[in-house]
Amino acid sequence: MSSTNPFLIDEILFVVLPYVAFAIFLLVSIRRYLTQSFTFSSLSSQFLENQQHFWALVPFHYGIIVVLTGHFIAFLIPREIILWNSNPLRLYILEISALVFGLLTFVGLIAIIVRRVGNTKIRIVTSKADWVLFGIFVVQIFSGLYAAIFHGWGSTWFAATATPYLWSLITFSPDISYITAMPFMVKLHIVGAYVMIAFFPFTRLVHALVVPNPYLWRKPQVVRWYAQWKNVRQ
């Protein structure tokens, strides 16, 4: 019996999957906005419980915003990142900072999950899509932290390998030779990103597409739901 061709698997995961994921993201987001624009909401549970909400959501938001910004900068200016990292001190500063904010994101996520599980009122208003999303986040953040700790200097190899691969997708000339030799956890992190992009428009995360999120600096506010939760579509 012949074994599965590893090259074929890589082609599916790193060529087919990203295009499918982005197609789903665009089509479903547009359709949902045109037909169910009222669902473009974070459906905040802050009014049900505020203290744990603050200590979970704020670290998560600050952490993930910094981490995603770092990824985006390395994608836009890879040569400058590699030049920055040519100095060991600057490299250590960048790597340690990224790890700290990654850990902050993970701690915030765990706090979010614990809050959802431990508070009965909040557990009732947590949808199946939320639980799936939390699972994807756990895998994604854990794999990112694992890669940062055990496959060091990620800012350099991201700029040198992942960035050319991503640009090859954008220019519709996919070249997976940059990532085929990557460790399993790095590949899992990349695939997890595509899965999250595809699942994004089916979740409450879509609210990030339509309005700036003032949560990080706004004063606490009370929100009341008048509709029955079972009638609120996710």
C-alpha positions in Angstrom: 0.0 0.0 0.0 1.5 3.3 -1.0 1.9 6.0 1.6 0.4 9.5 1.1 2.6 11.8 -0.9 3.9 14.5 1.6 4.3 17.0 -1.3 0.6 16.5 -2.1 -0.4 17.2 1.5 1.8 20.4 1.5 0.1 21.5 -1.8 -3.3 21.1 -0.3 -2.5 22.8 3.0 -0.3 25.6 1.7 -1.7 26.3 -1.8 -5.3 25.2 -1.9 -6.3 25.9 1.7 -5.3 29.6 1.7 -7.2 30.4 -1.4 -10.3 28.5 -0.2 -10.0 30.3 3.2 -9.8 33.8 1.8 -12.6 33.1 -0.7 -14.9 31.9 2.2 -13.8 34.9 4.3 -14.7 37.4 1.5 -17.9 35.9 0.2 -19.4 35.0 3.6 -18.4 38.4 5.2 -20.0 40.3 2.3 -23.2 38.1 2.3 -23.6 38.4 6.1 -23.1 42.1 6.0 -25.7 42.6 3.2 -28.3 40.2 4.6 -27.6 40.2 8.4 -25.8 43.4 9.2 -27.3 43.5 12.7 -25.2 40.4 13.5 -21.9 42.4 13.1 -21.6 42.8 16.8 -19.3 41.4 19.5 -22.4 40.5 21.5 -20.7 41.7 24.7 -21.4 39.9 27.9 -19.9 42.7 30.0 -23.2 43.6 31.6 -23.5 40.1 32.9 -20.1 40.1 34.6 -17.6 42.9 34.4 -14.6 42.2 36.6 -13.4 39.0 35.1 -14.4 40.4 31.7 -11.9 43.3 32.1 -9.0 41.2 33.3 -9.5 38.6 30.5 -10.4 40.8 27.5 -7.9 43.6 28.0 -4.8 41.4 28.2 -6.1 39.3 25.3 -6.8 42.4 23.1 -3.5 44.2 23.8 -1.5 41.0 23.4 -3.1 39.9 20.1 -3.0 43.4 18.6 0.8 43.7 19.2 1.4 40.1 18.0 -0.6 40.6 14.8 1.0 44.0 14.2 4.4 42.4 14.5 3.5 39.7 11.9 2.2 42.4 9.6 5.3 44.6 9.9 7.6 41.6 9.2 5.4 40.8 6.1 5.6 44.4 4.8 9.3 45.2 5.5 11.2 41.8 5.8 14.6 43.3 4.8 14.4 45.9 7.5 13.5 43.3 10.1 16.4 41.1 9.1 18.7 44.2 9.2 17.3 45.1 12.7 18.0 41.5 13.9 21.6 41.7 12.7 22.4 43.3 16.0 22.1 40.7 18.8 20.8 43.1 21.4 18.0 44.3 19.1 17.2 40.7 18.2 16.8 39.8 21.8 14.6 42.8 22.5 12.3 42.0 19.6 12.1 38.2 20.4 11.5 38.7 24.1 8.9 41.4 23.5 7.1 39.2 21.0 7.1 36.3 23.5 5.8 38.5 26.3 2.9 39.7 24.3 2.2 36.2 23.1 2.1 35.0 26.7 -0.2 37.9 27.5 -2.5 36.9 24.7 -2.6 33.3 25.9 -3.2 34.2 29.6 -6.1 36.5 28.4 -7.5 33.7 26.3 -7.4 31.2 29.2 -9.1 33.7 31.4 -11.8 34.2 28.8 -12.4 30.5 28.6 -12.4 30.1 32.4 -14.9 32.9 32.7 -17.2 31.4 30.0 -17.1 28.0 31.7 -17.3 29.1 35.3 -20.1 31.7 35.1 -23.5 30.1 34.4 -25.1 33.2 32.9 -22.2 33.7 30.5 -22.1 30.0 29.6 -25.7 30.2 28.5 -25.0 33.0 26.0 -21.9 31.3 24.7 -22.6 29.7 21.3 -21.2 26.6 19.7 -19.3 28.9 17.3 -17.7 30.6 20.3 -16.4 27.3 21.6 -15.0 26.3 18.2 -13.3 29.7 17.9 -11.8 29.3 21.4 -10.4 25.9 20.4 -8.8 27.4 17.2 -7.3 30.2 19.3 -5.8 27.8 21.8 -4.1 25.7 19.0 -3.0 28.9 17.2 -1.5 30.7 20.2 0.0 27.5 21.7 1.7 26.6 18.4 3.0 30.2 18.1 4.4 30.2 21.6 5.9 26.7 21.0 7.6 27.9 17.8 8.9 31.0 19.6 10.4 29.0 22.4 11.7 25.9 20.7 12.4 27.3 17.2 13.9 30.6 18.1 14.6 33.8 16.2 11.2 33.6 14.6 11.2 37.2 13.6 14.1 36.5 11.3 12.9 33.2 9.7 9.4 34.6 9.3 10.8 37.5 7.4 13.1 35.3 5.3 10.8 32.4 4.6 7.1 33.0 5.5 7.0 36.4 3.9 8.2 35.3 0.4 5.8 32.4 0.6 2.9 34.7 1.5 3.8 37.1 -1.3 3.9 34.2 -3.7 0.3 33.5 -2.8 -0.7 37.1 -3.3 0.9 37.2 -6.8 -0.9 33.9 -7.7 2.4 32.1 -8.1 2.5 30.0 -5.0 5.9 28.7 -4.0 5.8 26.3 -1.0 9.5 25.6 -1.2 10.1 28.2 1.5 8.1 26.3 4.1 8.1 22.6 3.2 11.1 22.0 5.5 9.5 23.9 8.4 9.0 22.1 11.8 5.5 20.6 12.4 4.5 23.3 14.9 5.3 26.1 12.5 3.3 24.4 9.8 0.4 23.9 12.3 0.6 27.6 13.1 0.3 28.5 9.4 -2.6 26.1 8.8 -4.3 27.3 11.9 -4.2 30.9 10.6 -6.0 29.8 7.4 -8.6 27.8 9.4 -9.2 30.9 11.5 -9.6 33.1 8.4 -12.1 30.8 6.9 -14.1 30.5 10.2 -13.9 34.3 11.0 -17.1 35.4 9.1 -19.2 32.8 11.0 -18.3 34.3 14.4 -18.8 37.4 16.4 -15.3 38.5 15.3 -16.8 40.1 12.2 -17.5 43.2 14.3 -13.8 44.1 13.8 -14.5 44.6 10.1 -17.0 47.5 10.4 -16.1 49.7 13.3 -13.0 50.7 15.2 -13.0 48.9 18.6 -12.9 51.5 21.4 -13.1 48.9 24.1 -9.5 49.3 25.2 -9.9 52.9 26.2 -13.7 53.4 26.7 -15.3 53.8 30.1 -17.3 50.8 31.4 -20.8 50.7 30.0 -23.9 48.7 30.6 -25.7 47.0 27.7 -29.1 45.3 27.9 -30.4 42.6 25.6 -34.1 42.6 25.1 -34.3 39.8 22.5 -34.4 36.1 23.6 -30.9 34.7 23.2 -32.2 31.7 21.2 -33.4 34.2 18.6 -30.0 35.8 18.2 -28.2 34.4 15.2 -24.4 33.9 15.4 
